[in-house]
Amino acid sequence: MENKPLVSIITPTYNHEKYLADCIESVLAQTYPNWEMIILNDGSSDRTAEIAATYREADSRISLVNQENVGIFRLSETYNKGVGMAKGEYIAILEGDDCWVPQKLDKQVAALQNDPSAVLCWSMARCVNADKSQVYYTAPDRDAPDANFYHNEPVGSILNIFLYRNCIPALTILIRRDGLKQIGGFKQLFNLPLVDLPTLYELTAIGPFIFIPETLGDWRNYANQVTKTYPAVMTEGFYKLAKSFLNSTFGKEVLKVDENALDCYYAHRMVIAYARSGRYKLIRKEYASARKDYLKAIFGYGMAEPVWKLRAAVGWVFSFFHLDVEGLSKMMGKRSYTEQ
């Protein structure tokens, strides 16, 4: 289509039968027509493949790959399989439990077409509950103190944010294919069960980013997703990733960060991560494993986060006696983790 380059949408999915139709419908509703959607079903045991196949039969722009389950720790293989199939000038990310607003691709393609130097475009997104009846928050904050880094100008400057958090909602990313090719495709490092942040780290050196300060999609937050299953593994991976880039040649050129302050920051984050990991395991009735995580939160990382250490101690007691910590949370007027 004239002046409308093809967008290839990479959609990894696993056991998303509750959400996949909503995801695909949000693509079908795009005001930008020139797209292809590559659904990569990672050996789902529910009706995910059946739902995807129904949409594939109805619209030739949708393709489906059913593969044996390789899991989230080999997620880059799945993503790069999709890239290998893709024909588009731009690559978009949309996992099977997320969805877009109708103008998402229109706005982002136009932005990248108008700025050939930019390697990717991204925007704000809503964090919602499983049925999207509640919005927990919208991220990132367009008025945050470090929002001047959102455009990665000068090149590499957004690393000042990435060292501490990923401000970019993955479902909002639209990448110039040539830039992704330049770094060798999607990356997965330090045992992280995700590809977005390691890939973004690499792309910071390629060119500026475009940030559109509008909400262009929703990502679901629910109890059995990856962030709830591996919070400690993820935090440790983020720390190793940050240290790696901080000490890299490129990092030393563009960053002026106190490494001791970074270490202290992640000591605090690890206490919180292990306390949360213990609580999620308690919800899943993995009592012995929950106790191990609670003990790491209590006795690890010096005196960081004493309140969270106290919470972990309470959790340890509850895990020992198989008690319902979520019931206690509700009694205290706090939101239960099972509601997230």
Beta strands, then each sheet from edge to edge (+ up, - down):
strand 1: 7-13
strand 2: 35-42
strand 3: 62-67
strand 4: 90-93
strand 5: 98-100
strand 6: 120-128
strand 7: 135-139
strand 8: 174-176
strand 9: 209-220
sheet 1: 3+ 2+ 1+ 4+ 8- 6+ 7-
sheet 2: 3+ 2+ 1+ 4+ 8- 6+ 9+ 5-
end
